Amino acid sequence: MASHTETVMSFKSEMEAELARSKLASVGIESGVHRFSRYRALASGGYQLKVAVADLARAHAVLNKVVQTAIDMDEYASSDDDTYARCPTCRSVNVEARPLSTPVCLLSIILLGIPFLFISRDWSCRKCGYSWRT
């Protein structure tokens, strides 16, 4: 991958970022997924998809088409694969953790990230709309 890259899009899950990376690869655009630090990724679900500056406009065009037609991640995860978070009602992997509030993130970072292990997260299913807390 070229030495000078830019973030073309951010994703809340590694799976979404890798699917977008695969889509770019299918049209000949080389890209890579960058994960924020462990604590920032836990707080905001931050995965960045980076491409060479020369490919930035083309990558935006390709990914904007993908984002407009929502990716059904259930097509990519087998039903017996429990490595992904799943909705308790419909068992879909099309779920997302809602970001923690800024004060909670700051407090956790100040305390070396230890509170992240004990903070409950709000989750929601993009398929059936169900929300729950873990």
C-alpha positions as CSV (number, residue, x, y, z in Angstrom):
1,M,0.0,0.0,0.0
2,A,1.2,3.5,-0.8
3,S,3.0,5.4,2.0
4,H,0.7,8.4,2.1
5,T,-2.9,7.3,2.9
6,E,-6.1,9.0,3.9
7,T,-9.2,7.7,5.7
8,V,-11.9,7.2,3.2
9,M,-14.5,6.0,5.8
10,S,-14.9,4.9,9.4
11,F,-16.9,1.9,10.6
12,K,-18.2,0.7,13.9
13,S,-17.2,-2.9,13.4
14,E,-14.2,-4.6,11.9
15,M,-16.5,-6.8,9.9
16,E,-18.0,-3.8,8.1
17,A,-14.6,-2.3,7.5
18,E,-13.3,-5.6,6.0
19,L,-16.4,-5.9,3.8
20,A,-15.8,-2.4,2.5
21,R,-12.1,-3.2,2.0
22,S,-13.1,-6.3,-0.1
23,K,-15.4,-4.1,-2.2
24,L,-12.6,-1.7,-2.9
25,A,-10.3,-4.6,-3.8
26,S,-12.8,-5.9,-6.2
27,V,-12.5,-2.7,-8.3
28,G,-8.7,-2.6,-8.0
29,I,-8.3,-0.1,-5.1
30,E,-5.8,-1.2,-2.5
31,S,-6.8,-0.3,1.0
32,G,-6.2,-1.2,4.6
33,V,-8.2,-1.3,7.9
34,H,-6.7,0.7,10.8
35,R,-8.1,0.0,14.3
36,F,-7.9,2.8,16.8
37,S,-6.2,2.1,20.1
38,R,-8.0,-0.7,22.1
39,Y,-9.7,1.8,24.5
40,R,-10.8,4.2,21.7
41,A,-12.1,1.3,19.7
42,L,-14.1,0.0,22.7
43,A,-15.5,3.5,23.3
44,S,-16.4,4.4,19.7
45,G,-16.1,1.3,17.7
46,G,-13.5,3.0,15.5
47,Y,-12.2,1.2,12.5
48,Q,-10.8,3.3,9.7
49,L,-10.5,2.3,6.1
50,K,-7.5,4.0,4.5
51,V,-6.6,4.3,0.8
52,A,-3.8,6.0,-1.2
53,V,-4.5,9.7,-1.7
54,A,-4.6,9.1,-5.5
55,D,-7.5,6.6,-5.0
56,L,-9.5,8.7,-2.5
57,A,-12.2,10.1,-4.9
58,R,-12.7,6.8,-6.6
59,A,-13.0,5.0,-3.3
60,H,-15.6,7.5,-2.0
61,A,-17.7,6.9,-5.1
62,V,-17.5,3.1,-4.7
63,L,-18.3,3.2,-1.0
64,N,-21.1,5.7,-1.2
65,K,-23.0,3.3,-3.5
66,V,-22.4,0.5,-0.9
67,V,-23.5,2.6,2.0
68,Q,-26.7,3.7,0.2
69,T,-27.6,0.0,-0.2
70,A,-27.2,-1.3,3.4
71,I,-25.0,-4.4,3.7
72,D,-26.7,-7.4,5.2
73,M,-23.9,-8.8,7.3
74,D,-26.0,-12.0,8.0
75,E,-25.0,-13.1,4.5
76,Y,-21.4,-13.2,5.5
77,A,-21.6,-14.8,9.0
78,S,-22.7,-18.5,9.4
79,S,-25.6,-19.1,11.8
80,D,-23.4,-21.2,14.1
81,D,-20.6,-18.7,14.3
82,D,-20.8,-17.1,17.8
83,T,-17.7,-14.9,17.4
84,Y,-20.0,-11.9,16.5
85,A,-22.4,-10.1,18.7
86,R,-26.0,-11.1,17.8
87,C,-29.5,-9.7,18.5
88,P,-31.2,-11.7,21.2
89,T,-34.5,-11.7,19.4
90,C,-33.7,-12.3,15.7
91,R,-30.1,-13.6,16.0
92,S,-28.9,-11.2,13.4
93,V,-25.3,-10.0,13.4
94,N,-26.5,-6.6,12.0
95,V,-26.0,-5.0,15.4
96,E,-24.1,-2.0,16.7
97,A,-22.9,-0.9,20.1
98,R,-23.9,2.7,20.8
99,P,-20.9,4.9,21.6
100,L,-20.2,5.7,25.3
101,S,-20.8,9.3,26.3
102,T,-17.8,11.7,26.3
103,P,-17.6,12.0,30.1
104,V,-17.6,8.2,30.6
105,C,-14.9,7.9,27.9
106,L,-12.7,10.6,29.5
107,L,-13.1,9.1,33.0
108,S,-12.2,5.7,31.8
109,I,-9.1,7.0,29.9
110,I,-8.0,8.9,33.0
111,L,-8.4,5.8,35.1
112,L,-6.2,3.8,32.5
113,G,-9.2,2.2,30.8
114,I,-10.1,-0.1,33.6
115,P,-13.7,1.1,33.8
116,F,-14.3,0.0,30.2
117,L,-14.3,-3.6,31.5
118,F,-17.3,-2.9,33.8
119,I,-19.4,-0.4,31.8
120,S,-22.7,-1.7,30.4
121,R,-23.2,-1.0,26.7
122,D,-26.4,-0.2,24.8
123,W,-26.8,-2.3,21.7
124,S,-29.3,-2.1,18.9
125,C,-30.3,-4.3,16.0
126,R,-30.4,-2.7,12.5
127,K,-32.6,-5.5,11.2
128,C,-35.4,-5.8,13.7
129,G,-34.9,-2.6,15.7
130,Y,-34.6,-4.3,19.1
131,S,-32.4,-2.5,21.7
132,W,-30.7,-4.1,24.8
133,R,-28.0,-3.5,27.3
134,T,-25.1,-5.8,28.1
